Amino acid sequence: MPAVMLLTKPGCHLCDDARPIVERVVAAHPGTTLEERSILDDDDLRTEYAEDIPVVLVDGRVHSNWHVDADRLARALEQTEARA
């Protein structure tokens, strides 16, 4: 099943906008896991993604940044599920 990671940081309004979209799409795909991590808790993540948050990763690969398109994320999860 797909694994989704949402990279955020406190006080990020785009992150606050993305969170419910990601949660809704993940909830519609049973078995998909969701983890949210703050880039402030990891120096490597902070260095790599400081200007790109929020970042959505699907199975460890960058799917989107700044804005989340619910339909596009749902299609990516469906494609990942089909390959499993």
PASEBA-1860 file (N, C-alpha, C; in nm, 3 decimals):
! residues 84
1> MPAVMLLT> 0.084/-0.118/0.000/0.000/0.000/0.000/0.089/0.125/0.000 ~ 0.038/0.231/-0.055/0.117/0.355/-0.064/0.144/0.417/0.073 ~ 0.256/0.486/0.080/0.291/0.563/0.199/0.305/0.709/0.157 ~ 0.234/0.797/0.226/0.237/0.939/0.196/0.304/1.009/0.313 ~ 0.396/1.098/0.281/0.458/1.182/0.383/0.432/1.328/0.346 ~ 0.388/1.404/0.444/0.364/1.547/0.427/0.470/1.621/0.506 ~ 0.553/1.695/0.437/0.658/1.773/0.501/0.608/1.915/0.519 ~ 0.616/1.963/0.643/0.561/2.093/0.678/0.656/2.165/0.773
9> KPGCHLCD> 0.611/2.279/0.822/0.674/2.344/0.936/0.569/2.430/1.004 ~ 0.585/2.455/1.132/0.487/2.536/1.204/0.478/2.677/1.144 ~ 0.355/2.728/1.141/0.334/2.863/1.092/0.326/2.876/0.941 ~ 0.329/2.768/0.871/0.323/2.768/0.725/0.177/2.763/0.680 ~ 0.126/2.872/0.625/-0.015/2.874/0.585/-0.043/2.780/0.469 ~ 0.052/2.762/0.378/0.030/2.665/0.270/0.022/2.523/0.324 ~ 0.099/2.496/0.428/0.094/2.364/0.493/-0.043/2.343/0.556 ~ -0.095/2.447/0.620/-0.227/2.439/0.681/-0.335/2.416/0.576
17> DARPIVER> -0.316/2.471/0.458/-0.411/2.449/0.348/-0.399/2.307/0.293 ~ -0.278/2.256/0.283/-0.254/2.125/0.222/-0.298/2.010/0.311 ~ -0.280/2.025/0.442/-0.305/1.915/0.536/-0.443/1.851/0.519 ~ -0.554/1.928/0.523/-0.685/1.862/0.510/-0.707/1.796/0.375 ~ -0.648/1.849/0.271/-0.660/1.788/0.138/-0.591/1.652/0.139 ~ -0.469/1.648/0.188/-0.394/1.522/0.193/-0.466/1.422/0.283 ~ -0.512/1.466/0.398/-0.582/1.376/0.490/-0.707/1.318/0.426 ~ -0.783/1.400/0.355/-0.906/1.353/0.289/-0.875/1.250/0.181
25> VVAAHPGT> -0.774/1.277/0.098/-0.740/1.184/-0.009/-0.687/1.053/0.049 ~ -0.601/1.060/0.149/-0.548/0.939/0.210/-0.660/0.857/0.275 ~ -0.752/0.924/0.341/-0.863/0.854/0.406/-0.949/0.777/0.306 ~ -0.954/0.824/0.183/-1.032/0.758/0.079/-0.959/0.639/0.018 ~ -0.836/0.614/0.061/-0.756/0.503/0.010/-0.712/0.414/0.126 ~ -0.801/0.323/0.170/-0.770/0.237/0.284/-0.637/0.164/0.265 ~ -0.561/0.161/0.373/-0.431/0.096/0.368/-0.317/0.192/0.339 ~ -0.349/0.310/0.288/-0.246/0.411/0.264/-0.209/0.473/0.397
33> TLEERSIL> -0.081/0.487/0.422/-0.037/0.548/0.547/-0.002/0.693/0.523 ~ -0.016/0.772/0.629/0.017/0.914/0.623/0.103/0.949/0.742 ~ 0.216/1.012/0.715/0.303/1.063/0.819/0.330/1.210/0.788 ~ 0.322/1.292/0.890/0.355/1.434/0.875/0.482/1.461/0.954 ~ 0.576/1.529/0.891/0.702/1.563/0.958/0.733/1.710/0.935 ~ 0.785/1.772/1.038/0.830/1.909/1.028/0.974/1.910/0.979 ~ 1.001/1.994/0.881/1.139/2.003/0.832/1.231/2.064/0.937 ~ 1.174/2.129/1.038/1.255/2.188/1.143/1.315/2.084/1.236
41> DDDDLRTE> 1.262/1.961/1.230/1.311/1.853/1.316/1.424/1.773/1.252 ~ 1.461/1.807/1.130/1.561/1.728/1.058/1.644/1.823/0.970 ~ 1.772/1.834/1.001/1.858/1.927/0.927/1.862/1.898/0.778 ~ 1.864/1.769/0.740/1.868/1.734/0.598/1.739/1.777/0.527 ~ 1.625/1.752/0.591/1.498/1.793/0.531/1.490/1.945/0.521 ~ 1.537/2.014/0.623/1.534/2.160/0.623/1.619/2.215/0.508 ~ 1.736/2.157/0.489/1.824/2.202/0.382/1.763/2.174/0.245 ~ 1.707/2.056/0.227/1.655/2.016/0.096/1.523/2.085/0.059
49> YAEDIPVV> 1.435/2.104/0.156/1.300/2.148/0.124/1.260/2.283/0.184 ~ 1.354/2.360/0.236/1.322/2.484/0.307/1.231/2.577/0.228 ~ 1.251/2.587/0.099/1.173/2.680/0.017/1.058/2.613/-0.058 ~ 1.036/2.485/-0.035/0.939/2.410/-0.115/0.817/2.363/-0.039 ~ 0.810/2.386/0.090/0.701/2.328/0.168/0.568/2.396/0.141 ~ 0.460/2.322/0.156/0.459/2.182/0.193/0.503/2.094/0.076 ~ 0.557/1.979/0.112/0.598/1.880/0.013/0.522/1.752/0.044 ~ 0.467/1.691/-0.060/0.400/1.562/-0.046/0.486/1.460/-0.117
57> LVDGRVHS> 0.523/1.355/-0.043/0.597/1.244/-0.101/0.507/1.122/-0.104 ~ 0.510/1.050/-0.213/0.438/0.923/-0.225/0.543/0.815/-0.243 ~ 0.546/0.724/-0.149/0.646/0.618/-0.148/0.788/0.673/-0.162 ~ 0.814/0.784/-0.091/0.947/0.841/-0.086/0.986/0.930/-0.203 ~ 0.897/0.947/-0.297/0.926/1.031/-0.414/0.841/1.156/-0.409 ~ 0.900/1.269/-0.443/0.826/1.395/-0.440/0.711/1.390/-0.540 ~ 0.593/1.415/-0.488/0.474/1.419/-0.572/0.435/1.564/-0.601 ~ 0.439/1.649/-0.499/0.402/1.789/-0.520/0.463/1.876/-0.410
65> NWHVDADR> 0.465/2.004/-0.440/0.508/2.101/-0.339/0.425/2.229/-0.357 ~ 0.421/2.306/-0.252/0.348/2.433/-0.241/0.197/2.414/-0.237 ~ 0.139/2.352/-0.337/-0.006/2.332/-0.342/-0.034/2.186/-0.375 ~ -0.143/2.134/-0.320/-0.180/1.995/-0.342/-0.309/1.990/-0.423 ~ -0.305/1.919/-0.533/-0.423/1.895/-0.615/-0.480/1.760/-0.573 ~ -0.599/1.760/-0.515/-0.657/1.638/-0.461/-0.674/1.530/-0.568 ~ -0.722/1.568/-0.686/-0.743/1.469/-0.792/-0.611/1.408/-0.838 ~ -0.510/1.490/-0.851/-0.378/1.440/-0.894/-0.320/1.345/-0.789
73> LARALEQT> -0.333/1.379/-0.662/-0.283/1.291/-0.556/-0.361/1.160/-0.555 ~ -0.491/1.168/-0.570/-0.572/1.045/-0.574/-0.530/0.955/-0.689 ~ -0.506/1.012/-0.805/-0.461/0.932/-0.920/-0.327/0.866/-0.892 ~ -0.237/0.939/-0.827/-0.105/0.883/-0.795/-0.119/0.766/-0.699 ~ -0.208/0.779/-0.601/-0.229/0.669/-0.507/-0.293/0.549/-0.577 ~ -0.386/0.575/-0.666/-0.449/0.465/-0.741/-0.347/0.392/-0.828 ~ -0.259/0.465/-0.891/-0.155/0.403/-0.973/-0.059/0.320/-0.887 ~ -0.026/0.372/-0.771/0.063/0.298/-0.680/-0.004/0.172/-0.632
81> EARA> -0.133/0.181/-0.599/-0.208/0.063/-0.553/-0.215/-0.041/-0.665 ~ -0.233/0.002/-0.788/-0.243/-0.091/-0.900/-0.114/-0.167/-0.925 ~ -0.001/-0.104/-0.893/0.129/-0.170/-0.913/0.159/-0.272/-0.804 ~ 0.090/-0.259/-0.691/0.120/-0.346/-0.576/0.063/-0.485/-0.593
END
